[in-house]
């Protein structure tokens, strides 16, 4: 039971980690609020941003679940680990940044933007080793559907909580001046995290 | 190239950028206006009042070829890197992208580690530019949220159309033509955007062939130079609307959109009206999804003794103001206007953009007036206020006095002696020449000025 709790907590915390990155959504929500001069625009931006993120995670988890029907778990773990390390190293070497869309965005645009942004960062891949380490992972062929959905939801809850809290606090209270000093290069941290997660996935 | 913290010169909003520290150096395009084979250069001017070199050229990098005609230039990266949809603020504001308008050659100049000793690190030859974009005579350079955009006057054969091309902001490779659908647009000159509205505005001068032999009176009197603005969808890269001022208004040049990304209006400088040689400032604005334009300032020509005028103007018995550059403070409050004919430099309070209020005027040089600088009160100056740049805090104003060598020769046939001056702006309006700051460019001519760390026309912002 405690093992399972650890898995869910990790999924939630990974969501929180994704959420705190300014490039992953909260900053866009703040910008929408500033552009429209109202806090409501911040709030309205949050659901599509969370939805896009959830879709990006969900697709990766789903694909992994499907592959699992055909391949033994060990192979998948190795495959995920190698992909993670490869993606991380690539991001360390080539700092190409994400580009899609503009400032005038509706629900659909924000969902697509968030989906692409999370996918480009390999957010789903980062979650995968945790899902694969779960207690259902061994007898997953049938049960995976359910646990995959739960994994995505718990992760997104962590992501949404942090994204919403930071966006509203920054918009209402702190302002954007802190961006200048405290915006660590999370893409660099992220790339390292991908590599580390990959190695951990190999060892666990 | 990737850093742990955002470049400290990037600011989320124009308001925050106004708290930036004062610049200590200025970079100035210095061109050789004489046909003697000397190369153009990028100069570094000391603008730190506490320094012993204040008001002097303290560094210089010569271009590798002759005949570039350096003109406008810009940074590889700026505050637009903080924009939320494509954030990548961990790059450095470090490289200047410096095109030659005659040679169509583009120089990438590294200002680090020693900004007083900049180095050319890459040169893009005109053949490459032509092959990748179909354009020539690169002009305005702006760093955007996802790359560098550069306008170009026209095609390599000297004709049209002119337009915009894209450069990669890391490799500085020329990527290609920006437009997917240019609609009726043919002439090009300046461009800038309203990032908050995903909109680009472009202006019109003439194709390279229409301008590089000087102003052509035949084209001018027929109203053949540019008289429109074009509105584009920044994301779809499509022409949306043309705003025609009417062919009486010749040369719709400099564009200064409001820095506040939530405000959709901006200022345009128009060089000359064929009706009475006046010059004018117009405001474009967004209204119910459509764009409109309105004249808000008109500056009349001044009567003059034909004997004091260059041949081109003698028949008119008047000296036209010729608005050739404008600039807008980061709080969108003060608009500065250069009159290259009369030698007047004006300041307007444009808090209400549709009702500007004149708050300051300084005379320096000018075709007839030849007004002197307080540092050398007995020496008449020629050339006139032209390329103007403002510090981010809005307190210091710099300008140089040359326009474009083939045109300089028509309005100042005796040959321009080039200088750069500085003014101090008062908080509630009004300005004064700094008597200690007068840069003499010697045999070269100063053109655009860029301030270390950014200035009032180098950066764009996604947050109010």
Interface residues (C-beta under 8 A of the other chain):
Chain A: X22 X23 X27 X28 X30 X31 X34 X35 X37 X95 X96 X97 X98 X99 X100 X101 X102 X103 X104 X105 X113 X176 X177 X179 X180 X181 X183 X184 X185 X187 X188
Chain B: X1 X2 X3 X4 X5 X6 X8 X10 X11 X12 X13 X16 X82 X83 X84 X85 X86 X87 X88 X89 X90 X145 X146 X170 X195 X196 X197 X198 X234 X235 X261 X262 X462 X463 X464
